[in-house]
Amino acid sequence: MDSSRRRAFFNLAEEEFIPEPQVSCDFNDTRSDYCEMAGAIRIRGSTSEVFVMTPRRGTTAGDVVGANATWIAANATSWKMQPYTRKGEARIMNGITAVTVRLADADEAPACEVMHDVPAVVYSNGGYCGNYYHDFNDNIIPLFITTRHLGGEVQLLVKQKQAWWFGKYGEIVGGLTRHEALDLDGDARVHCYRRAFVGLRSHKDLSIDPRRAPNNVSMVDFKRFLMWRYALPREHAIRTDDEVVGGRRPRLLIITRRSRRRFMNLEDIVAAAEELGFEVTASDLMSPPKKQGGEAALVDDGGQARMADASATVNAFDVMLAVHGSGLTNLVFLPMNAVVVQVVPLGRMEGLAMDEYGVPPRDMNMRYIQYNITAEESTLSELYPPGHPVFLDPGPIHKQSWSLVKDIYLGKQDVRLDMARFRPVLQKALDLLR
């Protein structure tokens, strides 16, 4: 039977019996909107439409959608969704393509062209894509929550798809789906599924709430997933109370930065850590790996090899130290029981730092230390006079605009740690490995 006859047979059979759709949506979450649907689903990427087939004309949201979708009017036959996990940020969400979900009978929906026997997940690869923290926070972890329980039998239908992103994170994506991810904007065909998800589940910054996740998956499960995908050998950090094994000292990785929020007295930090007993390495983890002979290896694979190299590097350490920034995202590759030390720059950034990089280590069975610098430890003291509002009252600056906060506190500031004040932090990190 040729493809056109198979397609016609499928359409005829479907139109003779279209099951009652099952739709469950949640628009009350502050991070993302999410719908799960089962029945006869047709998806047309060229118009960004998801058709939920109904056995009779006139079916409304009140007939099929669960009570938790309070945002949808009961008499609605369609609704729009922006399938990206930064729901509360109007500036970034303005650039996210909306998807329209329609309730339609067989006469109202386009004919099915490609039938799939696995569920679909429709989401956007736009927004902050390309920022290392947001790649994990807005895409990878939500994808893990949404798809891990499907055991790889799921297809990603991606709006605003960035091909390089799927190259860089190919190992991760390959662990979540055995099927090719479709560029939904560039595919004019109508794809048909029996089950589909629009949007991704997202719980909190760089972490998972297992009480709300399918199969109660947690960040420990996510960490073990990464260990599997990148073949990372160390599940647990060194225990200094009953090791040093073979004379090995605990290892400290200092994440350096190329631009602002740099450690200006890195040599002093390294010397103090080594004096306490650490084996120390400082790296930005972004420089290309070296070939034999010392020159940089040129790898044109979209960053996939670099990810594998960075994950292996981080996994070899017991303690990681970094100034607040996306480099701390690498904590996902540390072994459990490791220690994360975050240096928080000036500017009332303590709460943000805790949410983004303080909670996740604890959710992954790791230890966390937060060090808040003083004005004397900030290079802003070289740009502004003592008593300036930048030091005394950052509140109005935060209220005025986040762009101004970024410009001043994240974009103009480096740190020079007071070693008399910081040395006990290094000692505490060492003690926590016992």
CORHUVEN-V860538 format. One record per run of one state. SS is the DSSP state (a for helix, b for strand, c for the rest). FROM is the first residue (numbers start at 0). TO is the last residue. If there is no record, write none. Layout:
ss=[SS	SS]
from=[FROM	FROM]
to=[TO	TO]
//
This chain:
ss=[c	a	c	b	c	b	a	c	b	c	a	b	c	b	c	a	c	b	c	b	c	b	c	a	c	b	c	b	c	a	c	a	b	c	b	c	b	c	b	c	b	c	a	c	a	c	a	c	b	c	a	c	b	c	b	c	a	c	b	c	b	c	b	c	a	c	b	c	a	c	b	c	b	c	a	c	b	c	a	b	a	c	a	c	a	c	a	c	b	c	a	c]
from=[0	2	16	21	26	33	44	47	48	53	60	64	65	77	81	89	93	98	104	113	115	118	124	131	150	151	152	153	159	162	168	169	176	177	181	183	189	198	203	204	206	207	209	212	213	216	218	229	235	236	244	247	250	255	262	263	265	276	278	283	289	290	295	296	303	315	318	323	325	333	335	336	338	344	349	363	366	372	374	377	378	382	388	392	394	400	401	410	414	415	418	432]
to=[1	15	20	25	32	43	46	47	52	59	63	64	76	80	88	92	97	103	112	114	117	123	130	149	150	151	152	158	161	167	168	175	176	180	182	188	197	202	203	205	206	208	211	212	215	217	228	234	235	243	246	249	254	261	262	264	275	277	282	288	289	294	295	302	314	317	322	324	332	334	335	337	343	348	362	365	371	373	376	377	381	387	391	393	399	400	409	413	414	417	431	433]
//
